[in-house]
Amino acid sequence: MTFISPPLVRMPAVRFNWALAAAIALHLLLVLSFVAALLAATGRAEAQEIACRGDNLVEALARDNPELLAGIREKAAEIPNGNSLLWRIERDGSAPSWLFGTMHATDPRVLEMSEAARAAFDSAGTVVVESSEITDLEGAMASLMTDPSLTMLDAGTTLQSLLEEADLAEVEAVLKERGVPITFVSRMQPWMVFSLISVPECELARRAQGVSFLDKQLADDALHGGKTLAGLETLKEQLSVLSELPLDVQAQLLADTATLGDLLEDVTATMTELYLDGQIGMIMPLVEATTIESGAAETGAYAEFEKNLVLKRNHTMAERVLPMLEEGNAFVAVGALHLPGDEGLVKLLRERGYTVTAVR
């Protein structure tokens, strides 16, 4: 069933499930740095601060469509382990460890961790992040750019050749607003351009000015504090999730995102507020319910991408983190959407014999 709440009536028809695009922004560490580098290269990394905009859709729904909001809350309540960012991990024979959900953002409120999370971090001997390569993002990006299969289109293929005329016009218009000529990105894979227009300008501006996102701040603090730093994935593994997506699906993501307008800012603002409240289980039900869905979202390619983006990586992380948990006294910080759900990290670690308890 499609739900259209009053605050979103202004948006045009959208052909894909925005929840998938929102998941990309929340899940992949290096996307933010790639697009910040693109803006810097085009001279758009201005010194002045760009104010973040966007309305909190929860507040709008509470005012204009409380029945829809009640349904969203009911769906969120059914998602296991969706109401805490910090979890204590225990098992006989090992010192306790911690699991913390991050948001890959530079928002000052996100960077200001709770007292409980900061105390857990300070007490840990080992800090585990999604990828330890984030401590040298410039070097990591330089290394990744030597593999054009991750970021560039094959010879003879351009962005213009992948998009229909109307879609191309929409994309060009959004890029123009960000000061990026389409000729600058025409040989890039659509996922890179999609990322560029889906991340709010205020976030990009802070990143271009050198402000760390939360995961990088934790990794840097760990090294400066003499802690052991470990990673669960390589950045190449993360980007491969995007670069291996079929080009027609990449192009669809790009074209559809270009039509969303101010809703992009609204979704980001809403996800941030839900994250700060620890209501991780609310994020995807709310985004799905307040977005017009269509057949494109149900294709096998989209479903496979969603599985690889979240579920497959959850299982990989759960296996790779076990040696750190056996040693104990670890602070494990990964994207918050990896924690809840039937195949989330909290449940997967419980299935491996650990007691995992929410800390609120």
C-alpha positions as a Markdown table, in Angstrom:
| # | Residue | x | y | z |
|---|---|---|---|---|
| 1 | Met | 0.0 | 0.0 | 0.0 |
| 2 | Thr | 1.2 | 3.5 | -0.7 |
| 3 | Phe | 1.0 | 6.2 | 2.0 |
| 4 | Ile | 1.2 | 9.9 | 1.1 |
| 5 | Ser | 1.1 | 12.1 | 4.2 |
| 6 | Pro | 0.1 | 15.8 | 3.8 |
| 7 | Pro | 3.6 | 17.2 | 4.4 |
| 8 | Leu | 4.8 | 15.3 | 1.3 |
| 9 | Val | 2.0 | 16.0 | -1.1 |
| 10 | Arg | 4.2 | 18.6 | -2.7 |
| 11 | Met | 6.7 | 16.0 | -3.9 |
| 12 | Pro | 6.6 | 14.7 | -7.5 |
| 13 | Ala | 6.0 | 11.1 | -8.4 |
| 14 | Val | 8.9 | 9.0 | -7.3 |
| 15 | Arg | 9.8 | 5.7 | -8.9 |
| 16 | Phe | 11.9 | 4.0 | -6.3 |
| 17 | Asn | 12.0 | 3.3 | -2.6 |
| 18 | Trp | 13.8 | 6.2 | -0.9 |
| 19 | Ala | 14.5 | 4.0 | 2.1 |
| 20 | Leu | 17.2 | 2.3 | 0.0 |
| 21 | Ala | 18.9 | 5.6 | -0.8 |
| 22 | Ala | 18.7 | 6.6 | 2.8 |
| 23 | Ala | 20.4 | 3.4 | 3.8 |
| 24 | Ile | 23.3 | 4.2 | 1.4 |
| 25 | Ala | 23.9 | 7.5 | 3.1 |
| 26 | Leu | 23.8 | 5.9 | 6.5 |
| 27 | His | 25.8 | 2.8 | 5.7 |
| 28 | Leu | 28.8 | 3.6 | 3.6 |
| 29 | Leu | 31.6 | 5.4 | 5.3 |
| 30 | Leu | 33.6 | 6.6 | 2.3 |
| 31 | Val | 30.7 | 8.1 | 0.2 |
| 32 | Leu | 30.8 | 11.3 | 2.2 |
| 33 | Ser | 34.5 | 11.7 | 1.6 |
| 34 | Phe | 34.3 | 11.0 | -2.1 |
| 35 | Val | 31.6 | 13.6 | -2.7 |
| 36 | Ala | 33.4 | 16.2 | -0.5 |
| 37 | Ala | 36.5 | 15.7 | -2.6 |
| 38 | Leu | 34.4 | 16.2 | -5.8 |
| 39 | Leu | 33.1 | 19.5 | -4.4 |
| 40 | Ala | 36.6 | 20.6 | -3.5 |
| 41 | Ala | 37.8 | 19.8 | -7.0 |
| 42 | Thr | 35.1 | 22.0 | -8.5 |
| 43 | Gly | 35.8 | 24.9 | -6.1 |
| 44 | Arg | 32.6 | 24.4 | -4.1 |
| 45 | Ala | 34.3 | 23.8 | -0.7 |
| 46 | Glu | 33.6 | 27.3 | 0.5 |
| 47 | Ala | 34.9 | 28.5 | 3.8 |
| 48 | Gln | 31.6 | 29.8 | 5.1 |
| 49 | Glu | 29.3 | 27.5 | 7.0 |
| 50 | Ile | 26.2 | 26.3 | 5.1 |
| 51 | Ala | 23.1 | 26.0 | 7.4 |
| 52 | Cys | 21.4 | 22.7 | 7.4 |
| 53 | Arg | 17.7 | 22.7 | 6.5 |
| 54 | Gly | 15.0 | 20.2 | 6.6 |
| 55 | Asp | 11.8 | 19.5 | 8.5 |
| 56 | Asn | 11.4 | 16.7 | 11.0 |
| 57 | Leu | 8.8 | 14.4 | 9.4 |
| 58 | Val | 7.9 | 12.9 | 12.8 |
| 59 | Glu | 6.7 | 16.3 | 14.0 |
| 60 | Ala | 4.9 | 16.9 | 10.7 |
| 61 | Leu | 3.1 | 13.6 | 10.9 |
| 62 | Ala | 2.2 | 14.1 | 14.6 |
| 63 | Arg | 0.5 | 17.3 | 13.5 |
| 64 | Asp | -1.0 | 16.4 | 10.1 |
| 65 | Asn | -1.4 | 12.6 | 10.1 |
| 66 | Pro | -1.3 | 11.0 | 13.6 |
| 67 | Glu | -2.9 | 7.8 | 12.3 |
| 68 | Leu | 0.0 | 7.2 | 9.9 |
| 69 | Leu | 2.5 | 8.0 | 12.6 |
| 70 | Ala | 0.8 | 5.5 | 15.0 |
| 71 | Gly | 1.1 | 2.8 | 12.3 |
| 72 | Ile | 4.8 | 3.6 | 11.8 |
| 73 | Arg | 5.4 | 3.4 | 15.5 |
| 74 | Glu | 3.7 | 0.0 | 15.6 |
| 75 | Lys | 5.8 | -1.3 | 12.8 |
| 76 | Ala | 9.0 | 0.0 | 14.5 |
| 77 | Ala | 8.0 | -1.7 | 17.7 |
| 78 | Glu | 8.1 | -5.0 | 15.9 |
| 79 | Ile | 11.7 | -4.6 | 14.9 |
| 80 | Pro | 14.0 | -6.3 | 17.5 |
| 81 | Asn | 16.6 | -4.2 | 19.2 |
| 82 | Gly | 15.7 | -0.9 | 17.6 |
| 83 | Asn | 15.7 | 1.4 | 20.6 |
| 84 | Ser | 19.2 | 1.8 | 21.8 |
| 85 | Leu | 22.6 | 3.0 | 20.5 |
| 86 | Leu | 24.8 | 1.4 | 23.2 |
| 87 | Trp | 24.9 | -2.3 | 24.1 |
| 88 | Arg | 27.0 | -4.2 | 26.7 |
| 89 | Ile | 28.4 | -7.5 | 25.4 |
| 90 | Glu | 29.2 | -10.2 | 27.9 |
| 91 | Arg | 30.2 | -13.8 | 28.0 |
| 92 | Asp | 31.9 | -16.0 | 30.6 |
| 93 | Gly | 35.7 | -16.0 | 30.2 |
| 94 | Ser | 36.0 | -12.6 | 28.5 |
| 95 | Ala | 35.9 | -9.1 | 29.9 |
| 96 | Pro | 32.8 | -7.1 | 28.8 |
| 97 | Ser | 32.8 | -5.2 | 25.5 |
| 98 | Trp | 30.5 | -2.6 | 24.0 |
| 99 | Leu | 28.6 | -2.2 | 20.8 |
| 100 | Phe | 27.8 | 1.3 | 19.7 |
| 101 | Gly | 25.7 | 2.5 | 16.7 |
| 102 | Thr | 27.1 | 5.5 | 14.8 |
| 103 | Met | 25.8 | 7.8 | 12.2 |
| 104 | His | 28.3 | 8.6 | 9.5 |
| 105 | Ala | 27.8 | 12.4 | 9.9 |
| 106 | Thr | 29.6 | 15.5 | 10.9 |
| 107 | Asp | 26.6 | 17.0 | 12.7 |
| 108 | Pro | 27.9 | 18.5 | 16.0 |
| 109 | Arg | 25.0 | 16.8 | 17.9 |
| 110 | Val | 26.0 | 13.4 | 16.5 |
| 111 | Leu | 29.7 | 14.0 | 17.4 |
| 112 | Glu | 28.7 | 14.8 | 21.0 |
| 113 | Met | 28.2 | 11.2 | 22.3 |
| 114 | Ser | 26.2 | 10.4 | 25.5 |
| 115 | Glu | 28.1 | 10.2 | 28.8 |
| 116 | Ala | 27.6 | 6.4 | 28.9 |
| 117 | Ala | 29.0 | 5.9 | 25.4 |
| 118 | Arg | 31.9 | 8.1 | 26.0 |
| 119 | Ala | 32.7 | 6.3 | 29.3 |
| 120 | Ala | 32.6 | 3.0 | 27.5 |
| 121 | Phe | 34.9 | 4.3 | 24.8 |
| 122 | Asp | 37.3 | 5.7 | 27.3 |
| 123 | Ser | 37.5 | 2.4 | 29.3 |
| 124 | Ala | 38.1 | 0.2 | 26.2 |
| 125 | Gly | 41.5 | -1.1 | 25.3 |
| 126 | Thr | 40.5 | -1.8 | 21.7 |
| 127 | Val | 38.3 | 0.2 | 19.4 |
| 128 | Val | 36.7 | -1.5 | 16.4 |
| 129 | Val | 35.2 | 0.4 | 13.5 |
| 130 | Glu | 33.8 | -0.6 | 10.2 |
| 131 | Ser | 37.1 | 0.3 | 8.4 |
| 132 | Ser | 40.3 | 1.3 | 10.1 |
| 133 | Glu | 41.4 | 2.9 | 6.8 |
| 134 | Ile | 39.3 | 6.0 | 7.7 |
| 135 | Thr | 42.2 | 7.4 | 9.7 |
| 136 | Asp | 43.9 | 8.2 | 6.4 |
| 137 | Leu | 41.0 | 8.9 | 4.1 |
| 138 | Glu | 43.1 | 10.9 | 1.6 |
| 139 | Gly | 45.5 | 8.0 | 1.2 |
| 140 | Ala | 42.7 | 5.4 | 1.0 |
| 141 | Met | 40.9 | 7.4 | -1.7 |
| 142 | Ala | 44.1 | 7.8 | -3.7 |
| 143 | Ser | 44.6 | 4.1 | -3.5 |
| 144 | Leu | 41.0 | 3.3 | -4.5 |
| 145 | Met | 41.1 | 5.7 | -7.4 |
| 146 | Thr | 43.9 | 3.5 | -8.9 |
| 147 | Asp | 41.1 | 0.9 | -9.5 |
| 148 | Pro | 38.9 | 2.7 | -12.1 |
| 149 | Ser | 36.4 | -0.2 | -12.0 |
| 150 | Leu | 35.2 | 1.1 | -8.6 |
| 151 | Thr | 34.4 | 4.6 | -9.8 |
| 152 | Met | 34.6 | 5.1 | -13.5 |
| 153 | Leu | 32.5 | 4.0 | -16.5 |
| 154 | Asp | 34.0 | 1.9 | -19.3 |
| 155 | Ala | 35.3 | 3.6 | -22.4 |
| 156 | Gly | 32.5 | 4.7 | -24.7 |
| 157 | Thr | 29.9 | 5.0 | -21.9 |
| 158 | Thr | 28.9 | 8.3 | -20.3 |
| 159 | Leu | 26.3 | 9.4 | -17.8 |
| 160 | Gln | 24.5 | 11.1 | -20.7 |
| 161 | Ser | 24.3 | 7.7 | -22.5 |
| 162 | Leu | 22.7 | 6.0 | -19.5 |
| 163 | Leu | 20.0 | 8.6 | -18.8 |
| 164 | Glu | 16.9 | 9.4 | -20.8 |
| 165 | Glu | 16.6 | 13.0 | -21.9 |
| 166 | Ala | 14.1 | 14.1 | -19.2 |
| 167 | Asp | 16.1 | 12.4 | -16.5 |
| 168 | Leu | 19.3 | 13.9 | -17.7 |
| 169 | Ala | 17.8 | 17.4 | -17.6 |
| 170 | Glu | 16.7 | 16.8 | -13.9 |
| 171 | Val | 20.2 | 15.6 | -13.0 |
| 172 | Glu | 21.9 | 18.5 | -14.8 |
| 173 | Ala | 19.6 | 21.0 | -12.9 |
| 174 | Val | 20.5 | 19.5 | -9.5 |
| 175 | Leu | 24.2 | 19.4 | -10.3 |
| 176 | Lys | 24.0 | 23.0 | -11.5 |
| 177 | Glu | 22.6 | 24.1 | -8.1 |
| 178 | Arg | 25.7 | 22.6 | -6.5 |
| 179 | Gly | 28.0 | 24.3 | -8.9 |
| 180 | Val | 29.1 | 21.0 | -10.7 |
| 181 | Pro | 29.0 | 20.9 | -14.5 |
| 182 | Ile | 27.8 | 17.6 | -15.8 |
| 183 | Thr | 30.9 | 17.3 | -18.0 |
| 184 | Phe | 32.9 | 17.1 | -14.8 |
| 185 | Val | 31.1 | 13.9 | -13.7 |
| 186 | Ser | 30.1 | 12.4 | -17.1 |
| 187 | Arg | 32.6 | 9.5 | -16.9 |
| 188 | Met | 31.9 | 8.7 | -13.3 |
| 189 | Gln | 29.7 | 5.7 | -12.3 |
| 190 | Pro | 26.2 | 6.9 | -11.5 |
| 191 | Trp | 26.5 | 5.9 | -7.8 |
| 192 | Met | 29.1 | 8.6 | -7.3 |
| 193 | Val | 26.9 | 11.3 | -8.8 |
| 194 | Phe | 23.9 | 9.9 | -6.9 |
| 195 | Ser | 25.9 | 10.3 | -3.7 |
| 196 | Leu | 26.9 | 13.8 | -4.6 |
| 197 | Ile | 23.3 | 15.0 | -4.9 |
| 198 | Ser | 21.8 | 12.9 | -2.1 |
| 199 | Val | 24.1 | 14.3 | 0.7 |
| 200 | Pro | 23.0 | 17.7 | 2.1 |
| 201 | Glu | 25.3 | 20.6 | 1.2 |
| 202 | Cys | 25.8 | 21.5 | 4.9 |
| 203 | Glu | 27.3 | 18.0 | 5.5 |
| 204 | Leu | 29.5 | 18.2 | 2.4 |
| 205 | Ala | 30.7 | 21.7 | 3.4 |
| 206 | Arg | 31.7 | 20.6 | 6.9 |
| 207 | Arg | 33.5 | 17.5 | 5.5 |
| 208 | Ala | 35.3 | 19.6 | 2.9 |
| 209 | Gln | 36.5 | 21.9 | 5.7 |
| 210 | Gly | 38.0 | 19.0 | 7.5 |
| 211 | Val | 35.3 | 18.3 | 10.1 |
| 212 | Ser | 35.4 | 14.6 | 11.1 |
| 213 | Phe | 32.4 | 12.4 | 10.9 |
| 214 | Leu | 31.7 | 10.4 | 14.1 |
| 215 | Asp | 33.4 | 7.1 | 13.0 |
| 216 | Lys | 36.6 | 8.9 | 12.0 |
| 217 | Gln | 36.6 | 10.9 | 15.2 |
| 218 | Leu | 36.4 | 7.7 | 17.2 |
| 219 | Ala | 39.2 | 6.1 | 15.2 |
| 220 | Asp | 41.4 | 9.1 | 15.5 |
| 221 | Asp | 40.7 | 9.4 | 19.3 |
| 222 | Ala | 41.6 | 5.7 | 19.7 |
| 223 | Leu | 45.0 | 6.2 | 18.1 |
| 224 | His | 45.7 | 9.4 | 20.0 |
| 225 | Gly | 44.7 | 7.7 | 23.2 |
| 226 | Gly | 47.1 | 4.7 | 22.7 |
| 227 | Lys | 44.3 | 2.2 | 22.1 |
| 228 | Thr | 44.4 | -0.6 | 19.6 |
| 229 | Leu | 42.4 | 0.2 | 16.5 |
| 230 | Ala | 40.9 | -2.6 | 14.3 |
| 231 | Gly | 38.5 | -2.7 | 11.3 |
| 232 | Leu | 35.9 | -5.1 | 10.2 |
| 233 | Glu | 35.9 | -4.3 | 6.5 |
| 234 | Thr | 38.0 | -2.7 | 3.9 |
| 235 | Leu | 36.8 | 0.5 | 2.1 |
| 236 | Lys | 37.2 | -1.3 | -1.2 |
| 237 | Glu | 34.7 | -3.9 | 0.1 |
| 238 | Gln | 32.3 | -1.1 | 0.9 |
| 239 | Leu | 32.5 | 0.7 | -2.4 |
| 240 | Ser | 32.2 | -2.6 | -4.3 |
| 241 | Val | 28.7 | -2.9 | -2.9 |
| 242 | Leu | 27.9 | 0.2 | -5.0 |
| 243 | Ser | 30.1 | -0.3 | -8.0 |
| 244 | Glu | 28.8 | -3.8 | -8.6 |
| 245 | Leu | 25.3 | -2.6 | -8.8 |
| 246 | Pro | 24.1 | -2.9 | -12.4 |
| 247 | Leu | 24.5 | 0.4 | -14.3 |
| 248 | Asp | 20.8 | 0.7 | -15.1 |
| 249 | Val | 19.9 | 0.4 | -11.4 |
| 250 | Gln | 22.6 | 3.0 | -10.6 |
| 251 | Ala | 21.2 | 5.3 | -13.2 |
| 252 | Gln | 17.7 | 4.8 | -11.8 |
| 253 | Leu | 18.8 | 5.7 | -8.4 |
| 254 | Leu | 20.4 | 8.9 | -9.7 |
| 255 | Ala | 17.5 | 9.9 | -11.8 |
| 256 | Asp | 14.9 | 9.4 | -9.1 |
| 257 | Thr | 17.0 | 11.1 | -6.5 |
| 258 | Ala | 17.2 | 14.2 | -8.7 |
| 259 | Thr | 13.4 | 14.5 | -8.5 |
| 260 | Leu | 13.1 | 14.6 | -4.7 |
| 261 | Gly | 14.0 | 18.2 | -4.0 |
| 262 | Asp | 13.5 | 19.4 | -0.5 |
| 263 | Leu | 12.5 | 15.9 | 0.7 |
| 264 | Leu | 16.2 | 15.0 | 0.7 |
| 265 | Glu | 16.8 | 17.6 | 3.4 |
| 266 | Asp | 13.7 | 16.5 | 5.3 |
| 267 | Val | 14.8 | 12.8 | 5.4 |
| 268 | Thr | 18.3 | 13.7 | 6.6 |
| 269 | Ala | 16.9 | 15.9 | 9.3 |
| 270 | Thr | 14.5 | 13.2 | 10.4 |
| 271 | Met | 17.0 | 10.4 | 10.4 |
| 272 | Thr | 19.3 | 12.6 | 12.5 |
| 273 | Glu | 16.6 | 13.4 | 15.1 |
| 274 | Leu | 15.7 | 9.7 | 15.4 |
| 275 | Tyr | 19.3 | 8.7 | 15.8 |
| 276 | Leu | 19.8 | 11.3 | 18.5 |
| 277 | Asp | 16.8 | 9.9 | 20.3 |
| 278 | Gly | 18.1 | 6.3 | 19.9 |
| 279 | Gln | 15.0 | 5.3 | 17.9 |
| 280 | Ile | 16.9 | 3.3 | 15.3 |
| 281 | Gly | 14.0 | 1.0 | 14.6 |
| 282 | Met | 11.8 | 4.0 | 13.5 |
| 283 | Ile | 14.1 | 5.1 | 10.7 |
| 284 | Met | 13.2 | 2.7 | 7.9 |
| 285 | Pro | 9.5 | 2.3 | 8.7 |
| 286 | Leu | 9.1 | 6.1 | 8.7 |
| 287 | Val | 11.0 | 6.7 | 5.5 |
| 288 | Glu | 9.2 | 3.9 | 3.7 |
| 289 | Ala | 5.8 | 5.0 | 4.8 |
| 290 | Thr | 6.3 | 8.7 | 3.8 |
| 291 | Thr | 7.7 | 7.9 | 0.4 |
| 292 | Ile | 5.7 | 7.0 | -2.7 |
| 293 | Glu | 6.7 | 3.5 | -3.7 |
| 294 | Ser | 6.6 | 1.9 | -7.1 |
| 295 | Gly | 7.4 | -1.2 | -9.1 |
| 296 | Ala | 11.0 | -0.2 | -9.6 |
| 297 | Ala | 11.7 | -0.7 | -5.9 |
| 298 | Glu | 10.5 | -4.3 | -6.1 |
| 299 | Thr | 13.0 | -5.4 | -8.8 |
| 300 | Gly | 15.4 | -8.2 | -8.1 |
| 301 | Ala | 18.3 | -5.9 | -8.6 |
| 302 | Tyr | 17.1 | -3.5 | -5.8 |
| 303 | Ala | 16.4 | -6.4 | -3.5 |
| 304 | Glu | 19.8 | -7.9 | -4.0 |
| 305 | Phe | 21.5 | -4.6 | -3.4 |
| 306 | Glu | 19.6 | -4.1 | -0.2 |
| 307 | Lys | 20.6 | -7.5 | 0.9 |
| 308 | Asn | 24.3 | -6.9 | 0.2 |
| 309 | Leu | 24.2 | -3.4 | 1.7 |
| 310 | Val | 22.9 | -4.4 | 5.0 |
| 311 | Leu | 22.3 | -8.1 | 5.7 |
| 312 | Lys | 25.3 | -9.7 | 4.1 |
| 313 | Arg | 27.6 | -7.1 | 5.8 |
| 314 | Asn | 25.9 | -7.7 | 9.1 |
| 315 | His | 26.9 | -11.4 | 9.0 |
| 316 | Thr | 30.5 | -10.5 | 7.8 |
| 317 | Met | 30.9 | -8.0 | 10.7 |
| 318 | Ala | 29.5 | -10.5 | 13.2 |
| 319 | Glu | 32.1 | -13.1 | 12.2 |
| 320 | Arg | 35.0 | -10.8 | 12.0 |
| 321 | Val | 34.4 | -9.1 | 15.4 |
| 322 | Leu | 34.5 | -12.4 | 17.3 |
| 323 | Pro | 38.3 | -12.4 | 18.0 |
| 324 | Met | 38.1 | -8.9 | 19.4 |
| 325 | Leu | 35.2 | -9.9 | 21.7 |
| 326 | Glu | 37.0 | -13.0 | 22.9 |
| 327 | Glu | 39.9 | -10.8 | 24.0 |
| 328 | Gly | 37.4 | -8.5 | 25.7 |
| 329 | Asn | 37.4 | -4.8 | 26.6 |
| 330 | Ala | 36.5 | -3.7 | 23.1 |
| 331 | Phe | 34.4 | -0.8 | 21.9 |
| 332 | Val | 32.8 | -1.8 | 18.6 |
| 333 | Ala | 31.4 | 1.2 | 16.6 |
| 334 | Val | 29.4 | 0.6 | 13.4 |
| 335 | Gly | 26.6 | 2.2 | 11.6 |
| 336 | Ala | 23.5 | 2.2 | 13.7 |
| 337 | Leu | 21.3 | 0.4 | 11.2 |
| 338 | His | 23.5 | -2.6 | 11.5 |
| 339 | Leu | 22.3 | -3.2 | 15.0 |
| 340 | Pro | 18.5 | -3.9 | 14.9 |
| 341 | Gly | 16.4 | -6.5 | 13.2 |
| 342 | Asp | 16.3 | -10.3 | 12.9 |
| 343 | Glu | 19.7 | -10.2 | 11.1 |
| 344 | Gly | 21.1 | -7.3 | 13.0 |
| 345 | Leu | 24.4 | -7.5 | 14.9 |
| 346 | Val | 22.7 | -7.6 | 18.4 |
| 347 | Lys | 20.8 | -10.7 | 17.5 |
| 348 | Leu | 23.7 | -12.3 | 15.6 |
| 349 | Leu | 26.0 | -11.9 | 18.6 |
| 350 | Arg | 23.4 | -13.4 | 20.9 |
| 351 | Glu | 23.2 | -16.4 | 18.6 |
| 352 | Arg | 27.0 | -16.7 | 19.0 |
| 353 | Gly | 26.6 | -17.1 | 22.8 |
| 354 | Tyr | 26.9 | -13.5 | 24.0 |
| 355 | Thr | 24.6 | -11.6 | 26.3 |
| 356 | Val | 23.9 | -8.3 | 24.7 |
| 357 | Thr | 22.1 | -5.8 | 26.9 |
| 358 | Ala | 20.8 | -2.3 | 25.9 |
| 359 | Val | 22.3 | 0.6 | 27.9 |
| 360 | Arg | 19.9 | 3.6 | 28.0 |
